[in-house]
Amino acid sequence: MARKIRIMFAAVTTLGISVMIFQLYLMLYNRTGLSVSDDGIPIVLWWTPFGTNNQVKACGQAVCYFTHDRAFQNNTQLKSILFYGSNFRVRDLPSWRDNATSWGLLHEESPRNNPILVHEEALNLFNYSSTFSRFSNIPLTLLDLPSLDELIGESYFVRIKEKTALMRKQNLAPVLYIQSDCDTASDRDRYVLELMKYIRIDSYGACLNNAQLEHGLKDNYLDILNNREFLSFVAKYKFTIAFENAICNDYITEKLWRPLIVGSVPVYYGSPSFKDWLPNNKSAVSILDFAKPAQLGHFLHKLVENDTAYEEYLSHKLSEHKYRVTNDRLLHSLKRRPTGTCSKFGNYVEAFECFVCEQIQKNRKLREDKVTQRQYDCPLPRDPITGGIGKHNWWIDQWNIEKCGAKLLAHYVTNNISFNINRFDEQKMHMYDNKEC
């Protein structure tokens, strides 16, 4: 019996050691990717973990190995480093910028969480981009528009006569505003507050609140913005205020698409070029078409009282099916955008990865590729009422401070200067205080 126990113990020990060696082999393989390096496959490193990890991916005729593992930053096969803009941090960048290694920027958000990226000096550090701009390598302009079918469909649509009846029966205002982010670069609440003097607005969010959501929506409306109950609620209103949190060319979010999908006319403030993407010439009302909020309020009242004039803004719901969208640019872009079975954003991420991989195979000279403000065009914030530089808007200071930060960052990175974040911040503020930017 004792001999059998010793044999079993030895067998178990041997098996355990074998498993440990095999697991160690797998760990080493995944960490160093030696076979990838041996095969000469280019390495693309997501510096800010995002997208594909530890995987060889074929992109047409190009093949690249994508990883989050920073151990690869000194690998001779490293050809590109990718950054997710929302997680891009000055204090956490590669220790060395190799002129033979491209940098790519994927950034769908406004400058709210990273204002340093609005400046040319910071953008020039990147060779490739996937942003909301139509001019980026993989545009994210229509990221928040689910599909053409949802845009023209009538799942949530409420007819004009029923909307008018609801205004009487449920005491609804003509205009809906629902926003709980009350500190924005666009200073949108300032305009809405003034507009409230000229037309009734139901404001349900934390900003300018004057109305209460029903119990089913009240507690967690931010988590259910795309569910049927909330979309049906928005559809009851004739107009929905759709103001972005920052003003950038082609930065168009669900704030515009949601009311268009449900059939509530958007009153829009955001991308100056947003009309390029509307379903038809009349699909939304732009505040920039009116000199003052009073004029806009008067115009909205006229539409409330004239069903025929109001319905001209709903032709994407009311026209014959094949004529519901007349904007060729929108139709063409929807056909060309990335497709797949994963999430819509995931499709764009994969498309950007493959674009970078294909550029590596083409062996392009990196000096020919440089991201500029054209691919992330967000000018200094302005007062939405006067159009001037509003001194009360503290975001203006952020823009100007980070202009110094971008200039200093470019100096550090291009010259491979050793980085100390405290020293960097001191220099940045010194430059700002002395108007050196």
Secondary structure as UniProt FT lines:
FT   HELIX           2..32
FT   HELIX           34..39
FT   STRAND          43..46
FT   STRAND          55..59
FT   TURN            60..61
FT   STRAND          62..67
FT   HELIX           70..74
FT   TURN            76..77
FT   STRAND          78..84
FT   HELIX           85..87
FT   TURN            90..91
FT   TURN            99..100
FT   STRAND          102..107
FT   HELIX           111..113
FT   HELIX           115..118
FT   HELIX           120..123
FT   TURN            124..125
FT   STRAND          128..131
FT   TURN            134..135
FT   TURN            141..144
FT   HELIX           148..152
FT   HELIX           160..169
FT   STRAND          175..177
FT   TURN            185..186
FT   HELIX           188..195
FT   TURN            196..198
FT   STRAND          201..203
FT   TURN            207..208
FT   HELIX           215..218
FT   TURN            219..220
FT   HELIX           221..223
FT   TURN            225..226
FT   HELIX           228..235
FT   STRAND          239..243
FT   TURN            249..250
FT   HELIX           254..262
FT   STRAND          265..269
FT   TURN            272..273
FT   HELIX           274..277
FT   STRAND          285..286
FT   HELIX           287..289
FT   HELIX           293..305
FT   HELIX           307..311
FT   HELIX           312..314
FT   HELIX           315..318
FT   HELIX           321..323
FT   HELIX           328..336
FT   HELIX           344..362
FT   HELIX           366..368
FT   HELIX           373..375
FT   TURN            384..386
FT   TURN            391..392
FT   HELIX           395..414
FT   TURN            415..416
FT   HELIX           421..433
FT   TURN            434..435
//
